[in-house]
Amino acid sequence: MWTWAYEATPIQVGNSLYVSTSLSQVAAIDGRSGETLWAYDGGAWKEDSPSKWFIHRGVAYWDDGAAGRVLIGTGDGYLVVLDAQSGKPIKSFGEKGRVDLTLGLGRPVDRSLYGLTSPTVVCGDTVVAGSSLTDFENKKIMPPGDVRGFDIRTGALKWTFHTIPHEGEFGVDTWEGESASYSGNTNVWSWMSCDQELGYVYLPVGTPNSDFYGGHRLGDNLYGESLVAIDVETGKRIWHYQIVHHGLWDYDLPAAPNLVDIRIDGKELRAVAQVTKQGFCFVFDRATGETIWTIKALPVPSSLVEGERT
């Protein structure tokens, strides 16, 4: 069995390290001796899913002061919660320790197109899950990249944030015609960040399908290629900034929003800084979304592709 790449970053809790493998397996390692304490293999690598790329970037951790849990979103589209001491699934979470993330997206989902490759984020008692979707498919219809919050103890769904707005929601008018009803992706495949004090989760949203053509989804396509702050308790949008309108160049946001404290002219500011594939760093007040430094939005040349409108 070969793997595409090894991209996982271990997390340390006490003297233990927890890490995923490229096959959506999980291992606990003694940080002093390197001894494997336990290993979990849910068989995600056997499925026809984005796990066929065999890329995974890590796990998340939560504890209530008594018992710890290790969380992994798998390449075949499940959210799995493991006991940090034994590596066994927590049976009281979801269905025998896991939640099927391909369900509840409002349309049938082909599991071969859908999975998770980056860690979920735990904010308070909520675990927030994005998704990884194949983005080189020349398809008009793809699974949506909804971001969802689940109860960390039970796996019950708490809320859904539609990265492609539904009818009546803010931003749906940026998807011309009926394109919001069938377009997909616009997903958060990378790392999310959480400000525990504010109770906000910051979403680096990717490109709508497909990465390099949007004639079937004319308009600005909010929240594609946007940084979005949402309330972790409700999933409601607090603020957003769309970095690229009507994305056509695979300029999805590729990294975790960095929560930083900065000082400008003697004034302390709590900021969020988002780096991009274009080599820019966009910096905002993390509570309000106000830009710290001026951002100039510039037009691009008109497309010569039939049916396209940049």
N, C-alpha and C positions, 0 to 999 in steps of 0.2 A: 504494500500500500504506500503510494507516494503522496506527498502533500505539496501544495502550491507554495506556501511560505509559512514561517513561524513568526507571528506578530504579537503573541500574548505577553502582557506585562503582569508579573505576579503581584499580589497584594499581601501585605504582612499584617497579621493580627497576633499580638504577643510574640511567641517564638515560632509561629507557624506561617508558612507561605501557602497561598492558594492560587492555583493557576489552571487555565484551560489549555488543551492541546488543539492542534489544527483540525482534529476530528471531533470537536465538541465534547471531548472527555474532560474530566476535572481531576486534579491531583492535589493532595495536601502533603506538604513537605516540611520536615523538621528544618528550620532555618539555621540551626547550629551544625547539624551533622550531614544534612542533605538526604537523610533517610526518607523514603516514601512512607507516609503515615496511612494513607488510604488512596484509592483511585476509584473513580466512578466512570462507567461507560454505558450510556443509554442507547448506543447503537445508531446515533444520528448519521454516522458516516455510511451506513448501509442504504440510506434513502436517496432517491433521485430528487435532490433539492440543492439550494445554493451551497450546501455543505460539500457538494462535489468539487467546489473550488478548494476546499480544505484550508480555509482561513478562519482563524478565530482570535480575538484580541484580549480576552480575559473575563473574569468573573466579578461579581459584586458580593458584598458582605453586609449582614445586619445582625445585631443582637439586642436583647432587651435587658441586658445585665445578668441574665441567668444562662441563656442558651443562645448559641450562635447559629446563623444560617448562611450558607453559601448559595448564590444564585447564578444560574447560567441560562442565557437565551441560546437555544441550539440551532444548528444549521438547518435542521428539518422543521423549525417553526414552533418549538415548545419553550415555555418558561418553566424551568425545573428548579426546585428548592431542595437543598441537601442539608442534613445535620452536619455542623462543622466538626463535630468530634468523630463521627462514625462514617460520614460520606454517604449515608443512606437517605433516600428521599423522605421528606416530611409528609407522611400519608395524609395529614389533615389539610394540606395545601392543595387546592384545586382537586383534581382527580388522581388520587394516589401519588401526590407529590409533583404534579405538573399541570400546566394550563396549555391548551391547544390554541396558539395565537392565530391560526388560520381561520378560526371561527369568529363570528361576530363583526365581520368587516363590511357587511351590507351587500356583498356579492360573492358568488362562489370563487374560491381561491385555489389555483393549481399549486400544490405544494412544491412542485419542481421549480417554481419561480420565487418562492418566499422562504425566508429564514431569518436568523439573527447571527451576526458575526462580531458584534461589539458588546461590551458589558451593558447591562441595564444600570439604572441609577436608583439608589434608595434614598428617599428624602422623607424624613419623619417615619411614618408607618406605611408609606406608599412606595411601591416599586414601579418605576416607569420604564416601559419597554417600547423601543422603536422597532425597526425591521430592516432587513437587507433584501433588496429585490434585484433580480437580474436587470441590468440597465442597458444592455445592448440588443434587446429584443425589438425588432421592427414591427411592433404590434400597436394597434390603436387602443386596445383595451388591455389594461394591466391591473393587478391588485392595488388598492389604495395604500398609502403609507401612513395610515392612522397611527397616532401615538396614544398609548393607553396606560392608565394607572390602576394598579391592583392592590388590594389589601395584603400587606406583607405576611400576615398570619394565616389568612384563609384562602387567598388567591381570588377572592371575589372581585369582579370588575367594579371600580369606583367611578371611572369616567373615561370618555374617549374624546381626543382632540382631533378633529378632521383637518389634516394638512391640505386636503382639497376640500374647500368649503361645500357644505350641502345647501340645498335650496333654503333661502331665508337667512343664511348665515353671513357674517361679515366677510367680504371678499369674493363671494360667488360671482359677482358681476365682472370680475377680472378674468373669468373663463368664458369666452364667447360661445354663443349657441348652446348646445347641450354638452359641451366638452367636460364640464365638471362631473357629469354623471357617469362617464365611461373612462376618463383618463386615470392613470395610476402613478405608481412610484411617489415622488414628492415625499420621500421617506427620510427618516433619521437613521442612517446606518452607522454613523460615527458615535463618539462619546457625547453624552449629555452632561450638564453640570447642575448642581443644586446649591442654592443659598438657603441654608437651614433656617437662618434668622428671618429672612423675608418670606420663606415658604414658596420660593419661585424655582422652577426648573427651566433651564435654557436649552432650547432645541436648535441644533444646527441642521436645517432642513436641506435636502438634496433636490435634484433635478426631476421635473416631471418626465414621463416617458414620451418619445425615447430621448436619449441624451442629445442627439444631434439633428432632430427634426421635430417641428412643432406646428406644422400646417393644420393638423387636426385639433389643435388646442390654442387657437389664436387668443391674444390678450396678454396681460401681464403675468397671469398664472400664479397669484398669491396662494399659498405661502412657499412656492418654489424658490429655492436658493435664498432663504431668509433666515435670520436669527429671530426666534420667537421666545418670549418669556411667558410662561403660563403659571397659574396658581396650582400648587401640587394637590390641594384638597379638592378642587373642583374641576381642574382641567381647563379653566377659562383663560382666554388670552388676556394678558396684562398689557403687553406692547409687542411690536414687531418692527423689523427693518428689513426690507427686501433689497438684497445686495445686487442681484441680477434680475432684471425683468425679462420674462419669456425666455428662460434659459435654453441655450442651444449648443453649449460648448463644454458640457460636463463640468461646470463650475460649481458642483455641489460643495457644501461646506465640509471640509475633510477632517476637522479636528475639534476637540472639546473647546467650548467657550471658556476662556480663562477668567476666573474671578480674582480681581486684583484690587488692592488699595493703593491709590496714587495720590500725589500731592502736586497741585498746580497753583502757582502764585501763592503758596502758603496755605492753600485750602485743601483739606483732605476729602477725597472722593472715593466712593465705593464704585468700582467700574467692572464691566465685563468686556473682554477683548477677544475678538474673533479673527483668527487668521484665515486666509483664503488661498486657493490655488493660484490666484493671480499675483500673489506676493504682497497684498495689502493687509493691513491690520485695522479692523473697524472697532472703535472703542466707544462705549456708551455708558451712561449712568445706569447701573444695573437695576435700580428701583423704578426709574421713569422711562428709560429708553432714550433719553435726551442725548444727542451726540456730544462728545467731549470736544472733538475738533471738527471743523467744517468738512463735510463730505459733498463732493460735486458729482452729480449724476449726469453723465454725458450720453448723447445718442450714438448709435452705431450705424455703419453703412447699411443701406437697404439690401435685403437678400435678393438674389437673382434666382433662387430656387422656386419652382412653380408651386403655388399654394402657400408659400411661407410669407410671413411678415414680421421682420425684426423690429 
